[in-house]
Amino acid sequence: MIRQVEAHHYCGHLNEEMRQCLIYDWPDADARLIGLEYIVTEEQFLTLSDTKKPMWHSHEYEMKSGVLFLPGVPGPVERKDLEKVAKTYGKTIHFWQVDRGDELPLGLP
């Protein structure tokens, strides 16, 4: 992995099968909105065509590696939700490459 970005997700549950998240570069009030992510269950992911699946990523590694956590959530509740998240897939759209030092969201929309 060449580039890494700190990403704080704020997610809403559309239903039991789908979440949608706004991604910020920092947890404070002056954070920049740098992307969004759609999260679906494994069951939904498996219904996608083989041409669409490469656009999605598994959350299993993020959860097992410890980079994914829920700040302020009690341990037992966090573990239960992360077990669910590990079995999901995300499609992320980044529109601000803050790790390059860009002052504006440059590049292709």
C-alpha positions in Angstrom: 0.0 0.0 0.0 1.5 3.3 -1.1 -0.9 5.8 0.2 -3.0 6.0 3.4 -5.6 8.4 4.6 -7.2 8.8 8.0 -10.9 8.4 7.4 -13.8 9.0 9.8 -17.0 7.5 8.7 -20.4 8.7 9.8 -23.0 6.2 8.6 -26.7 5.9 8.4 -28.5 2.6 8.0 -30.9 2.7 5.0 -32.1 -0.8 6.0 -30.6 -4.0 7.3 -28.8 -4.6 4.1 -27.3 -1.2 3.3 -25.5 1.7 5.0 -24.3 4.9 3.5 -21.5 6.9 5.0 -20.0 10.3 4.8 -16.2 10.3 5.1 -14.3 13.1 6.8 -10.5 13.5 7.2 -10.8 14.3 10.9 -13.3 13.9 13.7 -13.5 17.6 14.6 -16.0 20.3 13.5 -13.5 21.7 10.9 -13.1 18.4 9.1 -13.2 18.2 5.3 -15.7 15.9 3.6 -13.4 13.7 1.5 -15.7 11.0 0.2 -18.6 8.6 0.7 -19.0 4.9 1.0 -21.9 2.6 0.4 -21.8 -0.6 2.4 -23.8 -3.7 1.6 -24.2 -7.2 3.1 -22.4 -10.1 1.6 -25.7 -11.4 0.3 -26.2 -8.3 -1.7 -22.6 -8.3 -2.9 -23.0 -11.8 -4.2 -25.9 -10.7 -6.4 -23.7 -8.3 -8.3 -22.4 -9.2 -11.8 -18.7 -10.2 -12.1 -18.0 -6.9 -13.9 -19.3 -4.9 -10.9 -17.7 -6.9 -8.0 -14.2 -5.5 -8.5 -15.6 -2.0 -7.7 -16.3 -3.2 -4.1 -14.0 -4.2 -1.3 -14.4 -6.6 1.7 -14.2 -5.1 5.2 -12.9 -8.3 6.7 -9.2 -7.3 6.6 -10.0 -3.8 8.0 -11.8 -5.3 11.0 -9.3 -8.1 11.7 -6.3 -5.8 11.4 -7.6 -3.4 14.0 -7.7 -0.3 11.8 -11.5 -0.3 12.0 -12.9 0.6 15.4 -15.9 2.5 16.8 -14.7 5.3 19.2 -16.8 5.8 22.3 -18.8 2.6 21.8 -18.5 0.1 24.7 -16.4 -3.0 23.9 -19.1 -5.7 23.7 -21.3 -3.5 21.5 -18.4 -2.6 19.3 -17.3 -6.2 18.8 -20.9 -7.3 17.9 -21.2 -4.5 15.3 -17.7 -5.1 13.9 -18.5 -8.8 13.4 -21.4 -7.7 11.2 -19.2 -5.1 9.3 -16.5 -7.8 8.7 -19.1 -9.6 6.5 -19.9 -6.5 4.4 -18.5 -4.9 1.2 -18.0 -1.3 0.5 -17.8 0.9 -2.5 -15.9 4.1 -1.7 -15.7 7.3 -3.7 -13.0 9.7 -2.7 -13.1 13.3 -4.0 -10.4 15.0 -2.0 -6.8 13.6 -1.9 -5.8 15.3 1.4 -2.7 13.1 1.7 -1.2 14.9 -1.3 -1.8 18.3 0.4 -4.4 19.5 -2.0 -6.2 22.6 -0.8 -9.2 21.8 -2.9 -10.9 18.6 -4.1 -9.0 18.4 -7.4 -9.2 15.7 -10.1 -11.9 14.0 -11.9 -15.4 14.2 -10.3 
